[in-house]
Amino acid sequence: MTSQYNFKKIVIVPTSKDFIDIVLSKTQRKTPTVVHKQYKISRIRQFYMRKVKFAQQTFHDKLSQILTDFPKLDDIHPFYADLMNVLYDKDHYKLALGQINIALHLIDNVSKDYVRLLKYGDSLYRCKQLKKAALGRMATIMKRQAQSLQYLEQVRQHLSRLPSIDPNTRTLLICGFPNVGKSSFINKITRADVEVQPYAFTTKSLFVGHTDHRYLRWQVVDTPGILDHSLEDRNTIEMQAIAALAHLRAAILYVMDISEQCGQSIEQQVALFESIKPLFANKPLLVVLNKTDIIRLEELRPEQKSLIQRFIDDDIPVMEMSTISEEGVMNVKNEACERLLAHRIEVKIKSKKVEGVLNRLHVAMPKPRDGSDRPAFVPQKVIEKRLQKGPKEKKKTERDLEVELEDDYSLDLKKNYDLPADFKYDVIPEFWEGKNIADYIDPDIMAKLEELEREEELRIESGVYDKDEEEPDEEEKEIHRLADKIREKKAIIAIESRIGRSGGKPIIPRAGRKRERSVSRLRTEFEELGVDMSDKKGAHFARTTSRSASRPAIKKARADSTGRVRSSSRVTPRDESGVRPGEMKAKAKKMGRKAQGKMNQFGKAGEADRHIAVKMPQHLYSGKRGIGKTDRR
Amino acid sequence: MPQNEHIELFQKRYGFRMDYQERQRKKKAREHKLQSKMAQKLTGIKGKIFAKKRYSEKVQLKRTIKAHEEKKTRQKDEGKTPEGALPAYLLDRESTSQAKLLSSMVKQKRKEKAGKWDVPLPKVRAQSEAEVFRVLKTGKSGRKGWKRLVTKVCFVGEGFTRKPPKYERFVRPMALRFKKAHVTHPELKATFCLPIVGVKKNPSSPMYTSLGVITKGTIIEVNVSELGLVTQGGKVVWGKYAQVTNNPENDGCINAILLV
């Protein structure tokens, strides 16, 4: 399981000036730009309200994107939370994000207020000024966030460059004083190219490398050196190492320099070990003595040896190695990996999850049939022969030659050719006397060609290549004929429809067409095709009922649940579709007439026709009344 | 160096190209060409923004150049006669000062008559009724037009309740009611957001004052207890007058100067 502790996907945080520029230019590009003062006031208002709302939305989107992208310190693994606290100061980080959040809400409020005000804008000038004020206010709010934005951008850049350490996988953690050889060790076992220099604190941050052991991937984390003082006095660099030690469940390799070249004596190194011992709880620990090429463990003074002996007494394994001469490096790695693996398996067994797995596992041991032992068997002669042959001679490879000769070596592929020595290195031409050399490679080539041809003739004669063509019998012929007919008919239909589509002739609508699918049509078509349609008894179709509902049906036609006759395949006219006959139909007709009446009265084409023929008909707008006043017209 | 700073690590280990410094220098020397190309090409709003930025850059450049060009010179010290020093033959005359006194008294009297007070904005444009009110049509088919909608920002006190809608003549919409003003202290040059207590006088018409309409030049009373001013006698000052300096209906906020 690789948890994606990869903080590279955080959106770029622009500076406050750039932020304002981006949003304002986006507003200018994405909203309509032209408005005149003779437009209707509602249109002007809408124009400016749109700009204010758009700017607010853009600010909101960008700021909330920042807020969601930055990791919340409570949601990530405690190792990363601690690391971020060490590097960026948890309080400052939270404050910066809080300020951005406040700015977000302030901008929303500004937009709300000004949109409310815009509703009462009664001239273009006033609306424009209000929009200017609104956008200006939002820009001022963003200007005040300049510091927070700058800080967040720096955090983002640093965060995206953190090494991707997976806190849950198998990890080896290397710690110790500065300059003891931790980075050299990690350089030896992984491909991480960590800088190694003679001064202390060369490694200033955590480095990660990967190595393999037992077909598994192991993470190796190199930490900056830790000095021996109290937790409060530690600087940022050391705190990173402490954070790694505290939160990563890893095998700890405490590296010591027994030659004291790092500048600290063995007593000091042991003192450091004692002071950070609480961090090693529940983790497989290994003490590694480095720089043994200078001085070996046996050559140490007895007081120093006793200190080291204390480790051994405490059940902590002590191993020696030298990163320069590479002696013991692999042993250390293997030992650490084995211990970590054992520890992890132990923890897993103790946890509850293992039962779910163990329940499904069953190791089957074959039951022995009888008590007799059946060891591996090698015949005696083979053993003797093997002993006789002696050790296998290693063939000298080209690589060995190359190493031997170094500069004088050149690859010569022709030296193993099976030719006499004077012919070996000759250049072979392609043509000779107008003929291809390739044709004459083989002296028997013509004979071989003739033989091949003869064989081919024989094959053709015997009929290896003949297709199995049987005479098609009656059935197959019939099928072929029908297939041809169908193909022809399809082509005709296609051509007819194509002709039918062209031409601008008006077509009768569906309801006006005659009944297309009828029994008589069925009959004629099938008779054309040659099917015998005279047998009426076995037929599944019947004469349909007549259209008018008044005459009773001769044969009761099949009707569906609503009572409609299904065998009538006529399209229902629009004023009857969806309307049950009877009261519903009468009501529908009445409503239709009522609606139509008004339209007819005013000479309108339909509901959407808003044209007024005569705006001021004379009989309504002039003249005295017979009775009543002409106050209201 | 962190693990993933590959470029920097490479530079540290293997150094730079032989012509690296030369190329950097030449690139920098060509920058003015890019600038001029941009200045010629950019049009529209981007061009304006670019021109503004470039102008401020040029101003800075000119300033630094001028600062380099300044030389330390000695200037002739014009021996100015101190004020109030009179030549010997005028020593006993005092007539001019008296005349001055009189004329200032006359001015004071004139001011009082005219009613012009010593405020930051002595004269403001009068707002006509057509500007401040908009006719609200009511009634059947919108034929009655006796209601007016106030189109300027106004202040209604706390505990204000509208008259029954059927009878209210002047409608003051809630969106245009403001409670706070941004008041600047003229000497401290600091601005505070203070609650408004009331509208003292609107220069255009007393009707506006009674309605609470705030336009440019209106005198409002603000609650200055936030500032912590104290009188000579030891009493706390909590209300002061301020004059509105902007058009609140155009800006959406009330900016005022405190009258000290």
Interface residues (C-beta under 8 A of the other chain):
Chain A: D21 S25 Q28 D113 Y114 R116 L117 K119 Y120 D122 Y125 R126 Q129 L130 A133 A134 R161 L162 P163 A192 D193 V194 E195 K204 S205 L206 F207 V208
Chain B: M1 P2 Q3 N4 E5 L9 I45 K46 I49 R134 T151 P173 A175 L176 N247 E249 N250 D251 G252 C253
